[in-house]
Each structure stands twice: as C-alpha cells, then as structure tokens.
Amino acid sequence: MAEDALDILALGEAMVEFNQTGEGNGRLYLQGFGGDTSNFAVAAARQGARVGYLGALGDDPYGAMLRRLWDEEGVDHASVLADAAAFTAIYFVTHDERGHHFSFFRTGSAASRYTAAQLPRERIAAARVLHLSGISLAISPTACDTAYAAMAIAREAGTLVSFDTNLRLKLWPVDRARAVMSDVIARCDICLPSYDDVVAIFGLTDPDALVDHCLRLGAKQVALKLGEKGALVADANGRHRIDPFPCQPVDATGAGDAFGGAFVTRRLAGDSLLDAGRYAAAVAALSTQGYGAVAPIPRADEVRARLASG
C-alpha cells in the first residue's frame, strides 16, 4: 500500500453553511461548514481515521475557508481541484417548530463540474474505503458519471464502497433517485440509509423490511439511521437494534453524516456491527447538541468517555 494511502476518501460537494441561531429575531446566522460527504470526512477524522476528500471548489473565499477547515481537521485535500470558472456552493439553515430547513445555492458549482477524467485513480485504488452519497450522484449528470467512475476504480482495486442515501428531491425526481440509488446500493459494501429517504424511495415503512431490501439489492452491510429512534445495523449474519443515545438536541443538521463517518471508522478499526453502531449513535446524538453540521461533532476521547459513563 502506498505511503500516502488513506483509510477513507470521500467524494462529493463540500459547502459553506450559514445556520440561523434564533438570536436577533432570526436575523443572526452562524457561519459553519457542510456538504454531507465533507461532514462525514470530518466526523471520521475526529474518530481517528486517515481521511481525504475528492472534488472541486471555486477559487474563491468560500473554497479557501473549506481548505482551512480541512487543514485544521487533518483531512487531506490535495486531490480537491480549484475551478476558477465556477463557485463554491453555500446553504442556509433555518429553524421553526417543524424542525430545520435548508436553502441551497449550488446549481453550476465547481463540484457539479468535476469530471471522471479528473479523478486520482491511484489514490482511490490505494484507499480502504471510497465514500459517496445520493447528493454526490444528484448534483449534476456529470457528477453522477464521475461517481460511477470512482466506484468502478474502487471495485477493481478492492477498495470498499460506502454509500449514504441522503435523498434530496429538489435535485432529482424520485423515480430517477430510486433507479440510481438501487443500482449503487447493489454495488456498495457499506450502506448508510436514512429512514425517511428509503421510505420515500422504496415505499416500505418497516425498518427490518427496509434493511432486508438493501441487503437483497446487494449491500454487504447496512446501518439504517432511525433518527431519534436510534439505528438498525445488519449484515448477512445478523442484525442489532441500536437504542438512541441520550442527548439534549438543538440542531440535527449533519447528524446522519456524523453517524456514517463514525460507523465506517469503527468498522475499519475492527469493531463488530453492534459496537460500531453504538459508537456511531453516540457520535450522532452528541453532534445535535450544538449548531451547525461540523462544529458540534465530538472527538473520539469525548465519545469514549460518554459511552463509559453510561
């Protein structure tokens, strides 16, 4: 394995976040970071994995902010290109009695223009896991083609593929999402669906039936995220229901991404499905106790201390 080989390479669109704080009659926003696969990458890095990111940013202040974030978090961004002809995507999070809501400004972003020819084949082949999401596939036809090319490189090299559904129906119609995601689930080793996503895609509502469906499609292991109800993890040899970890949530933005990054990291470290699921549930819960997708993600020492304290 190459000296610069990474545990995880995440592919997708990193974004700068502006999250409504509730102060100033709702007019004050906290600047943070997002983009589901970048959130995943930071969560994995904070749990001790060697992580890198793939994609493109605009040659602009927001792109520079994301690179500083990755430097601080130890996420390798040497393979993230700067596209001077495009921009770094941003989004806003607002909150009301129904929960949190997103407004995205991403059409034509640098990440959506990233092509298969720009993929670093050797780095993907050397990594232990390639991670991508439904958003990685949905932001543009080019991005979808690039994600498929990355998966083909990974599978040929024996690199595992991790996939989070992260359905965004503003990006593509549900019929296309169903067709593409079913195909990608069939190609993945670790499937990280969210309950609401797969209910919308597959029309099933029972968690066990949803897990069974993903396994039948071809996923080797499934960690179904159930939000405040915990999680359900399974492979061909068995399954475990993961109880929700106690917390005092204020903002659930990025909690599912944090779960995924922690789960994959702990599986690579040798944890059982059950132990990885419990650890990931704790990370996800703790990440909801502050505002933003990235800032509240706990580090490994905090997670272990909280798990040990019961």
Secondary structure, DSSP 4 states (H G I P E B T S, - for coil): --TT--SEEEES--EEEEEE-S-GGGT-EEEEEE-HHHHHHHHHHHTT--EEEEEEEESSHHHHHHHHHHHHHTEE-TTEEEETTS---EEEEEEETTEEEEEEE-TT-TGGG--GGGS-HHHHHHSSEEEEEHHHHHS-HHHHHHHHHHHHHHHHHT-EEEEE----TTTS-HHHHHHHHHHHHHH-SEE--BHHHHHHHH----HHHHHHHHHHHT-SEEEEE-GGG-EEEEETTEEEEEPPPP---S--TTHHHHHHHHHHHHHHTT--HHHHHHHHHHHHHHHTTSSSSSTTPPPHHHHHHHHHT-
